[in-house]
């Protein structure tokens, strides 16, 4: 069950970003513009420089030694775990997403229509040619050899080692506006959720395509479990679990879970892949077991009432506690008993 409160901290507005490093600290940011690095065990925090008009994106590097914070002011700052600023990148538009390469310390920045790649010290390596529309999400292949940017028309992939003219190495085209990217940890699949209520899949790197439709609204949340067996998608108040084992989800009936009274706002898999957290606009945080089989109705293990719209959920690095971010700017750490 979701247990006792360990600590809590408050930001000045809607808690928009929450990311946990491999070594334990959290980075959090609000739409009001404040950001902080928080010790995951004690709740002690270090305030960072404000981003006027709001923090839109945050990400720790794989080592937990650097964190990037991007805002609507077009600025990305890189900090060490103590809050010391390492460098700053200025862009011409608000920063929708940031993501570190899993193998090398390269930072991908989506600002407006442009993808920018920098090194760990904020030195610009490449500014890619602008996409035809705003980039909504970026994600790295598990090898670290390619980075993808999602925008209207599909996903464009770039190879940092061979970029010469800022053009993509490969494009997975699809008519519609891509809102999110999820890459399977196995490196086999790339998935995107679209504004037109579809999920589009590509096999990496054959390019074989598959679409899943029939959803009643746009798809903004996708997440693979650590074993790449299940991918969860959230649409309104329902979760759908697609089986990606073996040949993938084609022709397979997904498992489903529906407990939230309003739309799901956040999802996070446990490091074991045995549990999933979901947060909703109804103020609930739900602990789910991973599905046992395709087509089943998944029943929750526990429901916690956070008291306000839940904007973010995450596990601590050990998987023994969880973090809950809310629309009122509150961030809580709670014990977990499973």
Buried (B, 14 or more C-beta within 10 A) or exposed (E): EBBEEBBEBBBEBBBBBBBBBEEBBBBBBBBBBBBBBBBBBEBEBBEBBBBEBBBBBBBBBBEBBBBBBBBBBBBBBBBEBEBEEBBEBEBEBBBBBBBBBBEBBBBBBBBBBBBBBBBBEBEBEBBBEBBEEBBBBBBBBBEBBBBBBBBBBBBBBBEBEEBEEEEBBBBBEBEBBBBBBBBBBBBBBBBBBBBBBBBBBBBBBEEEEBEBEEBEEBBBBBBBBEBBBBBBBBBBBBBBBBBBEEEBBEEBEBBBBBBBEEBBBBBBBBBEBBBBBBBBBBBBBBBBBBBEEBEBEBEBBBBBEBEBBBBBBBBBBEBEBBBBBBBBBBBBBBEBEB
